Amino acid sequence: MPLHIELEPGERVFIGESLVENAQERFLLHVIGNTPVLREKDVLNIEAANTTSKLIYIAVQLMHFSKSVEQARENYLVLVKDLIEACPSTTPYIARISAHIFLGNICDALKEARLLIEYEDQLASMALPSDSMT
């Protein structure tokens, strides 16, 4: 079943090891085969990975693009162990990410990892003192 991707003008998408950029008009792209695809806006750079959940996202992202996922999987397991020990309430997110990885649904694992990042951001914002209290 082909993957259908609608690209806006100027939008870019990684397909395998290539970066494809849409030039001018909306464009519907059909990707047939088992090639990793990820919109540029969904790619997280290592420099931006300043939290454990973002490092987990990068590990899953590497599993998505890598032909040899063993190192990324090992990093993932270490990171999730550390995160669950530090914040047990993240366990349901980790369980869903891991289930998707186990089933080979890396795109779904990435979506769930985004939700983990949002959850971690919520926890961090609750831990920070508000300006009204200063």
C-alpha positions as CSV (number, residue, x, y, z in Angstrom):
1,M,0.0,0.0,0.0
2,P,1.6,3.3,-1.1
3,L,2.2,6.1,1.3
4,H,0.6,9.4,0.2
5,I,2.3,12.6,1.2
6,E,1.0,16.0,0.4
7,L,3.7,18.6,0.3
8,E,3.2,22.3,0.5
9,P,5.3,24.7,-1.5
10,G,8.8,24.7,-0.1
11,E,8.1,21.7,2.2
12,R,10.8,19.1,2.4
13,V,10.7,15.4,3.2
14,F,13.4,12.8,3.8
15,I,12.9,9.7,1.7
16,G,15.5,7.1,2.6
17,E,18.9,8.9,2.5
18,S,17.6,11.7,0.2
19,L,16.0,15.0,0.9
20,V,13.2,15.9,-1.5
21,E,11.9,19.5,-1.7
22,N,8.7,20.7,-3.3
23,A,9.4,23.7,-5.4
24,Q,6.2,25.7,-6.2
25,E,2.8,24.2,-6.0
26,R,1.1,21.7,-3.7
27,F,2.2,18.3,-4.7
28,L,0.9,14.8,-3.9
29,L,3.7,12.2,-3.7
30,H,3.1,8.5,-3.7
31,V,5.9,6.4,-2.1
32,I,5.7,2.7,-3.0
33,G,7.9,0.3,-1.1
34,N,9.5,0.0,2.3
35,T,11.6,3.2,2.4
36,P,11.8,5.3,5.5
37,V,10.0,8.6,5.1
38,L,9.9,11.6,7.5
39,R,9.0,15.2,7.0
40,E,11.8,17.6,7.7
41,K,9.7,19.4,10.3
42,D,9.5,16.0,12.2
43,V,13.2,15.5,12.3
44,L,14.9,16.3,15.6
45,N,18.6,17.3,15.5
46,I,20.9,16.0,18.2
47,E,21.7,19.7,19.2
48,A,18.0,20.2,20.1
49,A,17.8,17.1,22.2
50,N,18.2,18.6,25.6
51,T,15.9,16.2,27.5
52,T,15.7,12.5,27.9
53,S,12.4,12.3,26.0
54,K,14.0,14.1,23.0
55,L,16.9,11.7,23.1
56,I,14.4,8.8,23.1
57,Y,12.8,10.4,20.0
58,I,16.2,10.6,18.3
59,A,16.9,6.9,19.1
60,V,13.6,6.0,17.5
61,Q,14.3,8.3,14.6
62,L,17.7,6.5,14.1
63,M,15.9,3.1,14.1
64,H,13.6,4.5,11.4
65,F,16.5,5.5,9.1
66,S,19.2,3.0,10.0
67,K,19.8,-0.2,8.2
68,S,21.4,-1.6,11.4
69,V,19.2,-0.6,14.3
70,E,21.0,-2.5,17.1
71,Q,23.0,0.5,18.5
72,A,19.9,2.8,18.4
73,R,17.9,0.1,20.1
74,E,20.5,-0.3,22.9
75,N,20.6,3.5,23.4
76,Y,16.8,3.5,23.5
77,L,16.6,0.8,26.2
78,V,19.1,2.7,28.4
79,L,17.3,6.0,28.0
80,V,13.8,4.5,28.7
81,K,15.2,2.7,31.8
82,D,16.6,6.0,33.1
83,L,13.4,7.9,32.3
84,I,11.1,5.4,34.0
85,E,13.3,5.4,37.1
86,A,13.3,9.2,37.2
87,C,9.7,9.7,36.3
88,P,7.5,6.5,36.6
89,S,4.5,8.4,35.2
90,T,6.1,8.2,31.7
91,T,5.7,4.4,31.7
92,P,2.5,4.3,29.6
93,Y,4.2,6.4,26.9
94,I,7.2,4.2,26.9
95,A,5.0,1.1,26.8
96,R,3.2,2.4,23.7
97,I,6.5,3.5,22.0
98,S,8.1,0.1,22.7
99,A,5.0,-1.8,21.4
100,H,5.1,0.1,18.1
101,I,8.9,-0.6,17.8
102,F,8.3,-4.3,18.5
103,L,5.6,-4.4,15.8
104,G,7.8,-2.6,13.4
105,N,5.6,0.5,13.3
106,I,8.4,3.0,13.7
107,C,6.3,5.9,12.3
108,D,3.7,5.3,15.1
109,A,6.5,5.0,17.6
110,L,7.8,8.5,16.5
111,K,4.3,9.9,16.9
112,E,4.0,8.5,20.4
113,A,7.5,9.8,21.2
114,R,6.3,13.3,20.3
115,L,3.5,12.8,22.8
116,L,6.1,11.8,25.4
117,I,8.0,15.1,24.7
118,E,4.8,17.1,25.1
119,Y,4.2,15.3,28.4
120,E,7.7,16.0,29.6
121,D,7.2,19.6,28.7
122,Q,4.0,19.7,30.7
123,L,5.7,18.2,33.7
124,A,8.6,20.7,33.4
125,S,6.2,23.7,33.2
126,M,4.4,22.5,36.3
127,A,7.7,22.3,38.2
128,L,8.8,25.8,37.3
129,P,7.6,28.7,39.5
130,S,5.2,31.1,37.9
131,D,6.1,34.8,37.5
132,S,3.2,35.7,39.7
133,M,4.8,34.1,42.7
134,T,8.0,36.1,42.5
